[in-house]
Amino acid sequence: MAHSNPKLSRDKGRFAGILRHVVGMSLAFLFIAPLAWSFLVSFKPSIESRQPPLPPWPVTGFTTQSYQTLANFGAGIWNYASNSLIVSLATVILSVIISLLAGYGFSRFEFPFKNTLFVMIIATIMIPFQSILTPLFLILTWLGLQNSLAGLVLVYVTLQLPFSIFMMRNAFDAVPKEIEDAARVDGASVFMVLRKIMLPLVMPGIVTVAIFAFLASWNEFLAALILLTDQDKYTLPVLMTAVRSGQFGSVDWGAVQSGVTVMMVPCLVLFLLLQRYYIRGLTAGAVK
Amino acid sequence: MSSVSLIDSTARISKPRRSRLLRKQRIGLLFVAPAIALVLLFFVIPLGMTAWMSLHNWPLLGVPKFIGFDNYAALIKDGRFWNSMRFTAFYTIVITIVIFVVAFPLALFVEKPRPLAGFYRTAYFLPVVVGFGSASLLWAWLLNVDAGLFGPAAYRLGLTEKPLNLLANFNTTFWSIVVMVVWKTAGFTMIILLTGLQGISTDVQEAARMDGASSWQRFRSITLPLMRRTIALALILSVAGSMLAFDQFYIIANGGPRNSTLTAVYWIFSQSFVSFRLGYGAALSMVLLVILVTISAVQLRLLRNPEGM
């Protein structure tokens, strides 16, 4: 038997280990390569980026030419990048505040229709927002918020609420009630307790809510495409789609890839920094 | 539950104190009010409006006219809508199978705490956090015949006689997008499956190994049955997501070639916001919504009632 020979079995184990890493690394290459390709090509000079990206890195020297081209589209890339940033940050802040309050309310208080309201909020996750886009368009028009970043933010926050409130209620549920009671006996108000005592304890939940809200709103395409009609108001995904379809003259693939890089990098950096919180949010639903 | 004990204790206290406590409890309503307001205004009301609008001839400008179920009668005869539904269903089935075939081995591969397992998990997951819009723009370029990667690379390797335009016919367009979506979402399913795998106690696996069960037998008789709920969840997420596919088909293929990759959401989008038939778009939305909720409900039942348990 092979296992009776310790040297042979050790060699076999080492071989399996090497094979595993060969497979693992090849797969890692496949998953990362398209991202790296896009990133590298964005630094090629214009002429080079019209050719197939073989090799992907700039052969005749790194330039930021593609980014400069990108800066000249429409109202300038900074305009669109700040649109995206404003929308995302506002969505993050509002989602956090509203779900923090609602999570606290659902976790700690008894009031009429509590369960009905909770189920109503969570149930919206079952219904695709794509099917209510037309009425959303009309409601925002009536409110004077159509074609505005504020309107888009309100829609994004609403879409984030079921997940966020679910997360925050669980976060509050995990805090022992005694901690709060002690503070209440000392005469602290409800809001004081929430701010001074509960807030630090539910911080991990807040980070999870924030990172999901950021990624969702930074990357969202369809609602932005429909609700923003003014070119100056476009967010990055809508702008870049317009660039790609040639609305700003012939398609400059170098510029498109520099746009993709601008959209991609914040997501990747945030994820790598806050991976723990992101995965926690993902698995919260899977374990429950 | 803490709330139950609180009600018990209020029952024992004198009346004025009790009403004060109740009032304190009602503050909870204030805490949830902003969330409720948003969900009502931007979800519940629009949902009702979709149903209401679907009974109207509703132009973008001008007065809506009530027409009963005419929109529904029209959509039954709308061949392009049913083509898009058929295509969406086909895409959903294909993509769900391919994602599971890719993600399950990945999850098994990164499950054990071996050297570099953490790095592999992160690497395979990275494309998930990139948006569908960015990923589609990236792949639209990779698939481009002149300045892209795949066509020219195959040509230079001598695999094709001239650079192949992958977006020129249905099959290559469809499978290119399938590859792109698998690249983008396999890591997500992998993580979901991973949480299920990690929930299985190692004792059970170890005991089966002692009894001489092969790794395939262990996978079939222990891992799969114990992961039923996780698999169902991953399935629901994959099906619901794919039924609503839009970004990748709009950005990469523009619904082409010859409208062969129009998805249901794409058709609704073009009826509502290109042709501005808002009432008709609402009727299409209602149909899609009913189909999706039905599918999810069926899957949820499977998730809730494991047979034989």
HADDOCK unambig.tbl for C-alpha pairs under 7 A between the chains (distance, minus, plus):
assign (segid A and resid 24 and name CA) (segid B and resid 120 and name CA) 6.63 0.50 0.50
assign (segid A and resid 28 and name CA) (segid B and resid 120 and name CA) 6.42 0.50 0.50
assign (segid A and resid 28 and name CA) (segid B and resid 123 and name CA) 5.53 0.50 0.50
assign (segid A and resid 28 and name CA) (segid B and resid 124 and name CA) 6.08 0.50 0.50
assign (segid A and resid 31 and name CA) (segid B and resid 123 and name CA) 6.69 0.50 0.50
assign (segid A and resid 31 and name CA) (segid B and resid 124 and name CA) 5.70 0.50 0.50
assign (segid A and resid 31 and name CA) (segid B and resid 127 and name CA) 6.95 0.50 0.50
assign (segid A and resid 31 and name CA) (segid B and resid 183 and name CA) 6.46 0.50 0.50
assign (segid A and resid 32 and name CA) (segid B and resid 123 and name CA) 6.62 0.50 0.50
assign (segid A and resid 38 and name CA) (segid B and resid 138 and name CA) 6.71 0.50 0.50
assign (segid A and resid 50 and name CA) (segid B and resid 147 and name CA) 5.31 0.50 0.50
assign (segid A and resid 51 and name CA) (segid B and resid 147 and name CA) 4.88 0.50 0.50
assign (segid A and resid 52 and name CA) (segid B and resid 146 and name CA) 6.70 0.50 0.50
assign (segid A and resid 52 and name CA) (segid B and resid 147 and name CA) 4.38 0.50 0.50
assign (segid A and resid 52 and name CA) (segid B and resid 148 and name CA) 5.18 0.50 0.50
assign (segid A and resid 52 and name CA) (segid B and resid 149 and name CA) 5.73 0.50 0.50
assign (segid A and resid 52 and name CA) (segid B and resid 152 and name CA) 6.36 0.50 0.50
assign (segid A and resid 53 and name CA) (segid B and resid 148 and name CA) 6.75 0.50 0.50
assign (segid A and resid 53 and name CA) (segid B and resid 149 and name CA) 6.08 0.50 0.50
assign (segid A and resid 98 and name CA) (segid B and resid 34 and name CA) 6.38 0.50 0.50
assign (segid A and resid 98 and name CA) (segid B and resid 35 and name CA) 5.98 0.50 0.50
assign (segid A and resid 101 and name CA) (segid B and resid 31 and name CA) 4.99 0.50 0.50
assign (segid A and resid 101 and name CA) (segid B and resid 32 and name CA) 6.29 0.50 0.50
assign (segid A and resid 102 and name CA) (segid B and resid 31 and name CA) 5.29 0.50 0.50
assign (segid A and resid 102 and name CA) (segid B and resid 32 and name CA) 4.15 0.50 0.50
assign (segid A and resid 102 and name CA) (segid B and resid 35 and name CA) 6.46 0.50 0.50
assign (segid A and resid 105 and name CA) (segid B and resid 28 and name CA) 4.47 0.50 0.50
assign (segid A and resid 105 and name CA) (segid B and resid 29 and name CA) 6.85 0.50 0.50
assign (segid A and resid 105 and name CA) (segid B and resid 31 and name CA) 5.10 0.50 0.50
assign (segid A and resid 105 and name CA) (segid B and resid 32 and name CA) 5.74 0.50 0.50
assign (segid A and resid 109 and name CA) (segid B and resid 25 and name CA) 5.10 0.50 0.50
assign (segid A and resid 109 and name CA) (segid B and resid 28 and name CA) 5.06 0.50 0.50
assign (segid A and resid 110 and name CA) (segid B and resid 3 and name CA) 6.73 0.50 0.50
assign (segid A and resid 110 and name CA) (segid B and resid 25 and name CA) 5.29 0.50 0.50
assign (segid A and resid 110 and name CA) (segid B and resid 26 and name CA) 6.76 0.50 0.50
assign (segid A and resid 110 and name CA) (segid B and resid 28 and name CA) 6.79 0.50 0.50
assign (segid A and resid 111 and name CA) (segid B and resid 25 and name CA) 6.13 0.50 0.50
assign (segid A and resid 111 and name CA) (segid B and resid 26 and name CA) 5.22 0.50 0.50
assign (segid A and resid 111 and name CA) (segid B and resid 28 and name CA) 6.50 0.50 0.50
assign (segid A and resid 111 and name CA) (segid B and resid 29 and name CA) 6.35 0.50 0.50
assign (segid A and resid 121 and name CA) (segid B and resid 39 and name CA) 6.72 0.50 0.50
assign (segid A and resid 126 and name CA) (segid B and resid 293 and name CA) 6.61 0.50 0.50
assign (segid A and resid 127 and name CA) (segid B and resid 289 and name CA) 6.80 0.50 0.50
assign (segid A and resid 127 and name CA) (segid B and resid 293 and name CA) 6.86 0.50 0.50
assign (segid A and resid 128 and name CA) (segid B and resid 289 and name CA) 6.96 0.50 0.50
assign (segid A and resid 131 and name CA) (segid B and resid 285 and name CA) 4.74 0.50 0.50
assign (segid A and resid 131 and name CA) (segid B and resid 286 and name CA) 6.99 0.50 0.50
assign (segid A and resid 131 and name CA) (segid B and resid 289 and name CA) 6.55 0.50 0.50
assign (segid A and resid 132 and name CA) (segid B and resid 46 and name CA) 5.74 0.50 0.50
assign (segid A and resid 132 and name CA) (segid B and resid 47 and name CA) 5.86 0.50 0.50
assign (segid A and resid 132 and name CA) (segid B and resid 50 and name CA) 6.22 0.50 0.50
assign (segid A and resid 134 and name CA) (segid B and resid 278 and name CA) 6.72 0.50 0.50
assign (segid A and resid 135 and name CA) (segid B and resid 46 and name CA) 5.06 0.50 0.50
assign (segid A and resid 135 and name CA) (segid B and resid 49 and name CA) 6.10 0.50 0.50
assign (segid A and resid 135 and name CA) (segid B and resid 50 and name CA) 6.27 0.50 0.50
assign (segid A and resid 136 and name CA) (segid B and resid 42 and name CA) 6.61 0.50 0.50
assign (segid A and resid 136 and name CA) (segid B and resid 46 and name CA) 6.03 0.50 0.50
assign (segid A and resid 155 and name CA) (segid B and resid 42 and name CA) 6.51 0.50 0.50
assign (segid A and resid 158 and name CA) (segid B and resid 38 and name CA) 5.96 0.50 0.50
assign (segid A and resid 158 and name CA) (segid B and resid 39 and name CA) 5.93 0.50 0.50
assign (segid A and resid 158 and name CA) (segid B and resid 42 and name CA) 6.65 0.50 0.50
assign (segid A and resid 219 and name CA) (segid B and resid 131 and name CA) 4.67 0.50 0.50
assign (segid A and resid 219 and name CA) (segid B and resid 133 and name CA) 6.61 0.50 0.50
assign (segid A and resid 221 and name CA) (segid B and resid 133 and name CA) 6.24 0.50 0.50
assign (segid A and resid 237 and name CA) (segid B and resid 133 and name CA) 5.83 0.50 0.50
assign (segid A and resid 237 and name CA) (segid B and resid 134 and name CA) 6.74 0.50 0.50
assign (segid A and resid 241 and name CA) (segid B and resid 251 and name CA) 6.70 0.50 0.50
assign (segid A and resid 253 and name CA) (segid B and resid 141 and name CA) 6.81 0.50 0.50
assign (segid A and resid 257 and name CA) (segid B and resid 138 and name CA) 6.71 0.50 0.50
assign (segid A and resid 260 and name CA) (segid B and resid 134 and name CA) 5.42 0.50 0.50
assign (segid A and resid 260 and name CA) (segid B and resid 137 and name CA) 6.97 0.50 0.50
assign (segid A and resid 260 and name CA) (segid B and resid 138 and name CA) 6.67 0.50 0.50
assign (segid A and resid 263 and name CA) (segid B and resid 134 and name CA) 6.64 0.50 0.50
assign (segid A and resid 264 and name CA) (segid B and resid 130 and name CA) 5.64 0.50 0.50
assign (segid A and resid 264 and name CA) (segid B and resid 134 and name CA) 6.84 0.50 0.50
assign (segid A and resid 267 and name CA) (segid B and resid 129 and name CA) 6.06 0.50 0.50
assign (segid A and resid 267 and name CA) (segid B and resid 130 and name CA) 6.17 0.50 0.50
assign (segid A and resid 268 and name CA) (segid B and resid 126 and name CA) 6.99 0.50 0.50
assign (segid A and resid 268 and name CA) (segid B and resid 129 and name CA) 6.62 0.50 0.50
assign (segid A and resid 283 and name CA) (segid B and resid 192 and name CA) 6.53 0.50 0.50
assign (segid A and resid 283 and name CA) (segid B and resid 195 and name CA) 6.66 0.50 0.50
assign (segid A and resid 286 and name CA) (segid B and resid 192 and name CA) 6.32 0.50 0.50
assign (segid A and resid 286 and name CA) (segid B and resid 230 and name CA) 6.42 0.50 0.50
assign (segid A and resid 286 and name CA) (segid B and resid 233 and name CA) 6.97 0.50 0.50
